Amino acid sequence: MSINLKKEFKYSLLVPTSMGVRITPVNGQPVHSSDTFKMQVTSAETNVASIASYLGLPVKVLTTFVKDSPISKMIKSNLKNRHMDFEGVDVEQGDPWGYRHQFNIADSGFGSRGPRVHNDRAGEVGRTLNVKDFDLEKIFGEDGVQIIHLSGLIAALSPETSKFCLELARAAKKHGTKISFDLNYRASFWKGREAELRNAFTEIASVTDILVGNEEDFQLCFGIEGPEAGGGEIEEKIENFKEMIGRVKNKFPNASVFGTTLREVINTNKHLWGAIMLSDNDWYVVKPREINVLDRIGGGDGFVGGMIYGVLKNWEPEKWVQFGWASGALATTFLTDYGQPADEEMIWSIWQGNARVKR
């Protein structure tokens, strides 16, 4: 076992996030030709946390809300429905041009037509996340948290949220809470802030225990050489990814777990889905297997959520990546951006390739 978790805790998992809503056309249609849409609550970080919360572990969300907003009320109801505690200040909207929750306008694609996503984050209230609005000594010292999951989406959202995530990482380290960090690089967030964000991300990664990212994340966040181009055989591609993760480990030796997913898109509704994880000095590989995809958004978050759940349950590392792979596959079968497992068996059945009816 490579991660020793704090034994006394109120929360298994803590996630800071900026909550928003996703607007999706029905029946897999594109946005521009649709007149009927479904609106749902979303954020990448609560997508991760949903695996643990639906499977019965105590989860807490740190966020911020727009005061008296009907969208805010919808978000709070959704988090309660997902069995998550939440804490966050209610910020005055100001005026009709003031704060609001982000909008994610996305279709799911279908067959040969790929999904398209448009982010509308003007006036996003989550950009105001500030450490002064939370009692970190109570959260980490009195209540106790086993793992905090940080995302590069929040760390790069604004200068305020960068400081917020840095302070959370420092407080977690001080109180023995383990840190998970999914880099989630976004070029539009980094534009004009490259040096500032590289410093912040490097400090967070230096104290992280579980570090997740794809080849672009590691290259663009830290300048680490990615996997060699080419290599038609999957075994060669996997070896190239292993070499890259090895370079990441050399730069961030505090981390004991490194993970990344492997995805090849055959068409919108059929992917080859795999994963690689390094725990201490042992490699665990799930070679890409074909999965059917209803909606791909949230699959990577599901992988991270399942892997973290395995760590929280004190399973052997081999099961972390297996459960993560299957949790990611599960998430792609839901129209929500997050998987909603009924029980562990539902996820393990996906890993085993057992889609038979359960009576």
Secondary structure as the mmCIF struct_conf table of DSSP 4:
data_model
#
loop_
_struct_conf.conf_type_id
_struct_conf.id
_struct_conf.beg_label_comp_id
_struct_conf.beg_label_asym_id
_struct_conf.beg_label_seq_id
_struct_conf.end_label_comp_id
_struct_conf.end_label_asym_id
_struct_conf.end_label_seq_id
HELX_LH_PP_P HELX_LH_PP_P1 ASN A 4 LYS A 6
BEND BEND1 LYS A 7 GLU A 8
BEND BEND2 LYS A 10 LYS A 10
STRN STRN1 TYR A 11 PRO A 16
STRN STRN2 GLY A 20 PRO A 25
HELX_RH_3T_P HELX_RH_3T_P1 VAL A 26 GLY A 28
HELX_RH_3T_P HELX_RH_3T_P2 VAL A 31 SER A 33
BEND BEND3 ASP A 35 ASP A 35
STRN STRN3 PHE A 37 THR A 42
HELX_RH_AL_P HELX_RH_AL_P1 ALA A 44 TYR A 54
TURN_TY1_P TURN_TY1_P1 LEU A 55 GLY A 56
STRN STRN4 VAL A 59 LEU A 62
STRN STRN5 PHE A 65 VAL A 66
TURN_TY1_P TURN_TY1_P2 LYS A 67 ASP A 68
HELX_RH_AL_P HELX_RH_AL_P2 PRO A 70 ASN A 81
TURN_TY1_P TURN_TY1_P3 ARG A 82 HIS A 83
STRN STRN6 MET A 84 GLU A 87
STRN STRN7 ASP A 90 VAL A 91
BEND BEND4 ASP A 95 ASP A 95
TURN_TY1_P TURN_TY1_P4 PRO A 96 TRP A 97
BEND BEND5 GLY A 98 GLY A 98
STRN STRN8 ARG A 100 ARG A 100
STRN STRN9 GLN A 102 ALA A 106
STRN STRN10 PHE A 110 PHE A 110
TURN_TY1_P TURN_TY1_P5 GLY A 111 SER A 112
STRN STRN11 ARG A 113 ARG A 113
HELX_LH_PP_P HELX_LH_PP_P2 GLY A 114 PRO A 115
STRN STRN12 VAL A 117 ASP A 120
TURN_TY1_P TURN_TY1_P6 ALA A 122 GLY A 123
STRN STRN13 GLU A 124 GLU A 124
HELX_RH_3T_P HELX_RH_3T_P3 VAL A 125 THR A 128
HELX_RH_3T_P HELX_RH_3T_P4 VAL A 131 ASP A 133
BEND BEND6 PHE A 134 PHE A 134
HELX_RH_AL_P HELX_RH_AL_P3 LEU A 136 LEU A 136
HELX_RH_PI_P HELX_RH_PI_P1 GLU A 137 ASP A 143
STRN STRN14 VAL A 145 SER A 151
HELX_RH_AL_P HELX_RH_AL_P4 GLY A 152 ALA A 155
TURN_TY1_P TURN_TY1_P7 ALA A 156 ALA A 156
BEND BEND7 LEU A 157 LEU A 157
HELX_RH_AL_P HELX_RH_AL_P5 PRO A 159 LYS A 174
TURN_TY1_P TURN_TY1_P8 HIS A 175 GLY A 176
STRN STRN15 LYS A 178 ASP A 182
HELX_RH_AL_P HELX_RH_AL_P6 ALA A 187 TRP A 190
TURN_TY1_P TURN_TY1_P9 LYS A 191 GLY A 192
HELX_RH_AL_P HELX_RH_AL_P7 GLU A 194 SER A 206
TURN_TY1_P TURN_TY1_P10 VAL A 207 VAL A 207
BEND BEND8 ASP A 209 ASP A 209
STRN STRN16 ILE A 210 VAL A 212
HELX_RH_AL_P HELX_RH_AL_P8 GLU A 215 PHE A 222
HELX_LH_PP_P HELX_LH_PP_P3 PRO A 227 GLU A 228
BEND BEND9 ALA A 229 ALA A 229
BEND BEND10 GLU A 233 GLU A 233
HELX_RH_AL_P HELX_RH_AL_P9 ILE A 234 LYS A 251
TURN_TY1_P TURN_TY1_P11 PRO A 253 ASN A 254
STRN STRN17 VAL A 257 ASN A 267
TURN_TY1_P TURN_TY1_P12 THR A 268 ASN A 269
STRN STRN18 LYS A 270 SER A 279
TURN_TY1_P TURN_TY1_P13 ASP A 280 ASN A 281
STRN STRN19 ASP A 282 ASN A 292
BEND BEND11 LEU A 294 LEU A 294
TURN_TY1_P TURN_TY1_P14 ILE A 297 GLY A 298
HELX_RH_AL_P HELX_RH_AL_P10 GLY A 299 LEU A 312
TURN_TY1_P TURN_TY1_P15 LYS A 313 ASN A 314
HELX_RH_AL_P HELX_RH_AL_P11 PRO A 317 ALA A 331
TURN_TY1_P TURN_TY1_P16 THR A 332 THR A 333
BEND BEND12 PHE A 334 TYR A 338
BEND BEND13 ALA A 342 ASP A 343
HELX_RH_AL_P HELX_RH_AL_P12 GLU A 344 GLN A 352
TURN_TY1_P TURN_TY1_P17 GLY A 353 GLY A 353
#
